[in-house]
Amino acid sequence: MAKELPVFSLAKSDQLGNEFMYCRVFCQRQEPPPLRLLLDYLKSRGQVPLIPKMDPEALDDWAWVQVALGYHRERKPIQLFCIRDRGTYKDVFEQEQKGFSGQLAAFGDEEAQLAREFVVRARFIATTRLIKQDITEEGYDFNGWILEFFQDNCNGIVQIDGQGFFSPKGELVVDLREDPIRDFSTPEITPPS
């Protein structure tokens, strides 16, 4: 049985006044890769991921739930969550999938329909959470490498809150900046009691 890592609550802000930005990769691959592959990928791109002390076996486990990835010792880490189509957070997965699918269905262009197909066929969502007041350009770049890893290795499409969906080349293909649809995009995950 997989070891479950602690999960933080996902909300637009916390009690300390920190505002969060979420980025997602809707992934069509059956299972997410083990964290060790992500860390190796980041290192191959010249990044030095800072991770909390954890059992080395947990890095090879495909059933991971959450991890904090630091990019600078003086900055808060980026939280990475894996929300699957089954298990504990299936309801959150379904909420995200339904919300984005409905939002994309309102667009008539080919790019939006292609993005919608990715959302509908997704098996898990790799979600990063950044603290807006603390993130730097270095942090945005680091986050970009995380998103690229899942996009390339898990047949995924990137979505960034307040912006929209992006092509594999990093071009904005579905602009959601002006979309007045209700903000369903904040997953409501609470730690198990």
C-alpha positions in Angstrom: 0.0 0.0 0.0 1.2 3.5 -0.9 2.4 5.9 1.8 0.1 9.0 1.9 1.9 12.3 2.4 0.2 15.0 4.4 -2.1 17.2 2.3 -2.6 20.9 2.8 -5.9 22.6 2.3 -6.3 24.2 -1.2 -8.0 27.6 -1.1 -7.6 31.0 -2.8 -5.9 32.3 0.4 -5.0 31.2 3.9 -5.5 32.6 7.3 -2.1 34.5 7.1 -3.4 36.5 4.1 -1.3 34.6 1.5 -3.0 34.6 -1.9 -2.5 31.5 -4.1 -2.2 30.9 -7.8 -3.0 27.4 -9.2 -1.5 25.8 -12.3 -2.7 22.4 -13.6 -1.8 19.8 -16.1 -4.7 17.6 -17.1 -2.9 14.3 -17.7 -4.2 11.4 -19.8 -1.6 8.9 -18.7 -3.0 6.2 -16.4 -0.7 6.8 -13.5 1.6 9.7 -12.5 5.3 9.0 -12.6 7.2 8.6 -9.3 8.5 11.8 -7.8 12.1 10.7 -8.4 11.6 11.0 -12.1 10.4 14.6 -11.7 13.4 15.4 -9.5 15.8 13.9 -12.0 14.1 15.9 -14.8 14.4 19.2 -12.8 18.1 18.5 -12.2 18.6 17.8 -15.9 17.2 21.2 -16.6 19.7 22.9 -14.2 17.3 23.2 -11.3 18.1 22.3 -7.8 14.8 21.1 -6.2 14.7 21.4 -2.4 12.5 18.7 -0.9 11.6 17.8 2.7 13.3 14.8 4.4 11.3 11.8 3.3 11.7 8.1 3.1 13.7 7.3 -0.1 11.1 4.7 -1.0 8.4 7.4 -1.1 10.3 8.9 -4.1 9.8 5.8 -6.1 6.1 5.4 -5.2 3.6 6.1 -8.0 0.8 6.7 -5.5 2.1 10.0 -4.1 -0.4 12.7 -3.2 1.5 15.9 -2.4 5.0 17.2 -2.0 6.6 20.6 -1.4 9.3 21.6 -3.9 11.6 24.4 -3.0 13.5 26.4 -5.6 15.2 28.9 -3.2 16.0 28.6 0.5 14.6 32.0 1.3 11.3 31.5 -0.6 8.3 29.4 0.2 8.1 26.1 -1.7 5.7 25.3 -4.5 3.1 22.8 -3.4 2.5 20.0 -6.0 -0.7 17.9 -5.7 -1.8 14.8 -7.6 -5.6 14.7 -7.9 -6.7 11.4 -9.3 -9.9 10.1 -11.0 -10.2 7.6 -8.2 -9.5 7.4 -4.5 -9.7 10.0 -1.7 -10.0 13.1 -3.9 -12.1 11.7 -6.7 -14.8 14.3 -5.9 -12.3 17.1 -6.3 -11.1 15.6 -9.6 -14.7 15.3 -10.9 -15.4 18.9 -9.8 -12.4 20.2 -11.7 -13.0 18.1 -14.8 -16.7 19.0 -14.9 -16.0 22.7 -14.4 -13.3 23.1 -16.9 -15.1 20.9 -19.5 -18.2 23.1 -19.2 -16.2 26.3 -19.4 -14.4 25.1 -22.5 -17.7 23.9 -24.1 -18.8 27.5 -24.3 -16.1 28.2 -26.8 -16.6 27.4 -30.5 -13.0 27.2 -31.7 -11.0 24.2 -32.5 -8.3 24.9 -29.8 -10.9 25.0 -27.0 -12.4 21.7 -28.2 -9.0 20.1 -28.3 -8.3 21.4 -24.7 -11.7 20.1 -23.7 -10.8 16.6 -25.0 -7.7 16.7 -22.8 -9.8 17.7 -19.8 -12.4 15.0 -20.4 -9.9 12.2 -21.0 -7.7 13.2 -18.0 -6.9 10.4 -15.5 -5.2 12.7 -13.0 -4.4 16.4 -12.5 -1.0 17.6 -11.5 -1.7 20.9 -9.6 0.9 23.4 -8.4 0.1 26.1 -5.8 2.2 29.2 -5.7 2.1 32.0 -3.1 1.6 35.1 -5.2 3.3 37.5 -2.7 6.4 35.2 -2.4 7.0 33.9 -5.9 9.9 35.3 -8.0 10.8 35.0 -11.6 13.1 32.1 -10.6 10.0 30.4 -9.0 7.9 30.9 -12.1 10.6 29.3 -14.2 10.8 26.4 -11.7 7.1 26.0 -11.8 7.2 26.0 -15.6 9.6 23.1 -15.6 7.3 21.1 -13.3 4.4 21.8 -15.6 6.4 20.9 -18.7 7.5 17.6 -17.1 3.9 16.5 -16.7 2.8 17.9 -20.0 5.5 16.0 -21.9 5.6 12.8 -19.9 1.9 12.3 -19.1 0.2 13.5 -22.3 -1.2 16.6 -20.7 -2.3 20.1 -21.3 -1.4 23.1 -19.1 -4.0 25.4 -17.5 -3.0 28.5 -15.4 -5.6 30.3 -13.3 -6.3 33.8 -14.6 -4.8 33.0 -18.0 -6.1 29.9 -19.7 -4.9 26.8 -21.5 -1.5 26.6 -23.2 -0.1 24.6 -26.2 3.0 22.4 -25.8 4.9 25.4 -27.3 3.8 27.6 -24.4 1.3 29.6 -26.5 -2.0 30.7 -24.9 -4.6 28.8 -27.0 -7.7 29.3 -24.9 -7.8 32.7 -23.2 -9.9 32.5 -19.9 -8.8 35.9 -18.5 -12.1 37.5 -19.4 -14.4 34.5 -18.8 -17.2 35.5 -16.3 -18.1 31.9 -15.4 -18.2 31.1 -11.7 -14.8 30.4 -10.2 -15.0 26.7 -9.7 -11.3 26.3 -10.1 -10.2 26.2 -6.5 -10.2 22.5 -5.4 -11.5 22.1 -1.9 -9.2 19.5 -0.4 -9.0 19.2 3.4 -6.7 17.0 5.3 -8.1 13.8 6.5 -9.4 13.9 10.1 
